[in-house]
Amino acid sequence: MSDTIEMADKYIFNTYKRYPIAISKGKGTFLWDEEGRQYLDFIGGIAVCNLGHANPVLAKVMYEQALNLVHTSNLFYTRPQAELAKLLVENSFGDKVFFCNSGAEANEAAIKLCRRYSFEKYGKGRHVIISTYNSFHGRTLATLSATGQEKVRYGFEPFLEGFRFVSYGDLNSLLGQMDQSVCGVILEPIQGEGGVILPPENYLKGLREECNKRDIILIFDEVQVGMGRTGRLFAHEHYGVTPDIMTLAKAMANGLPMGAMIATESIAGAFGLGAHASTFGGTPLVSQVALHTLKLLLEEDFLSDVYQKGEYLKRGLRELQAQFGIIKEIRGMGLIVGAELDRPGESVVNLAMKKGLLLNCTHDTVLRFVPPLTVTRKELDTALEILKGVFKELS
Ligand SMILES: *Cc1c(COP(=O)(O)O)cnc(C)c1O
């Protein structure tokens, strides 16, 4: 075992189930470990490195900004932050952006904004937020309170008051929970950690209509599926429905920590001076990298090609499904694809890793494919070829 692994195991909290690989270098869709072994990376830092590892354009942006200005605090204005917010607003439903550092922080901000908006308008008692089972919104106590998965909630009671859960995709049970105490609904337009679950036809539309009628805030958590992952800049664009608040993080700055909450003007207005803050939120360094990440995502034909590559990957997986039958179902949109297996995914993941393909398994039985969006068709072929070898060995 490399001494990196020994050292880390000795000195770092034992909260992560890590693979016994110490990564030391990346380039595009490839990673290398300390022994020099090469891997095709279909995890992409968990849907973070959308423009590939060690992206040379972004590396240069990062370097030049670091030489110029890294951090000022939000007591001052900086150009990168302003330009990033402008470009996000120009390319979304929203009017205003709040910057933070992670997905949990973005959702935390959304929960607070939702409550504050409702409090200002309707007074006390209208503070319930409806969430869904199988969702994932983060690990802070408020976002954990909004997360519908027992395995991540275990042992942290009591949770924050005012969250209710309904089954994802069941519009009637959601509408059934909408009473006078409800101020918001939070959900992922496509559930990521929950196993790549797509919403049924008209689910989001029906939800939007009901939220409009009742002045209930609709929050879309696009932390995983936003920033081009699905072949549109934001996943909700596929469904013709816009939220009142959207949260982003993961891929925003291609690997630097950044999160954001985007809201419409009228709702953003509920956060006045001093209502919320973050020391690091939107530093010039991270904002400049996020700005250029966004510009690259918006280049002509890039996102439509992401969508097509997703279709290509799903076609390849369907062929494997026909040959081996280990795959029960294939789901996804653009380059977030899930293959539900007839068994726990761990054996597949471990064998694939030995053959040089890094894959992630979520929800126990779902292989999740979230490669960098810059992945080539040739690399998709290689990954499918490796998987074929794995399935052969397992059948
Ligand atoms: C990863 C994720 C989060 C949490 O993001 P962190 O940056 O780890 O706090 C929240 N929501 C969704 C949908 C995610 O995938």
The ligand as a Tripos MOL2 file, in Angstrom:
@<TRIPOS>MOLECULE
LIG
   15    15     1     0     0
SMALL
NO_CHARGES

@<TRIPOS>ATOM
      1 C1        -23.7990   16.7780   -3.9030 C.3       1 LIG1
      2 C2        -25.1580   17.2990   -3.7000 C.ar      1 LIG1
      3 C3        -25.4720   18.1930   -2.6530 C.ar      1 LIG1
      4 C4        -24.4620   18.5700   -1.5970 C.3       1 LIG1
      5 O1        -23.3870   19.2740   -2.1160 O.3       1 LIG1
      6 P1        -22.0780   19.5080   -1.2030 P.3       1 LIG1
      7 O2        -21.2390   20.4210   -2.0590 O.co2     1 LIG1
      8 O3        -21.4580   18.1800   -0.9750 O.co2     1 LIG1
      9 O4        -22.5220   20.1440    0.0440 O.co2     1 LIG1
     10 C5        -26.7400   18.6970   -2.5790 C.ar      1 LIG1
     11 N1        -27.6830   18.3560   -3.4710 N.ar      1 LIG1
     12 C6        -27.4300   17.5070   -4.4840 C.ar      1 LIG1
     13 C7        -28.5080   17.1680   -5.4520 C.3       1 LIG1
     14 C8        -26.1630   16.9290   -4.6300 C.ar      1 LIG1
     15 O5        -25.9230   16.0510   -5.6040 O.3       1 LIG1
@<TRIPOS>BOND
     1     1     2 1
     2     2     3 ar
     3     2    14 ar
     4     3     4 1
     5     3    10 ar
     6     4     5 1
     7     5     6 1
     8     6     7 2
     9     6     8 1
    10     6     9 1
    11    10    11 ar
    12    11    12 ar
    13    12    13 1
    14    12    14 ar
    15    14    15 1
@<TRIPOS>SUBSTRUCTURE
     1 LIG1         1 GROUP 0 **** ****
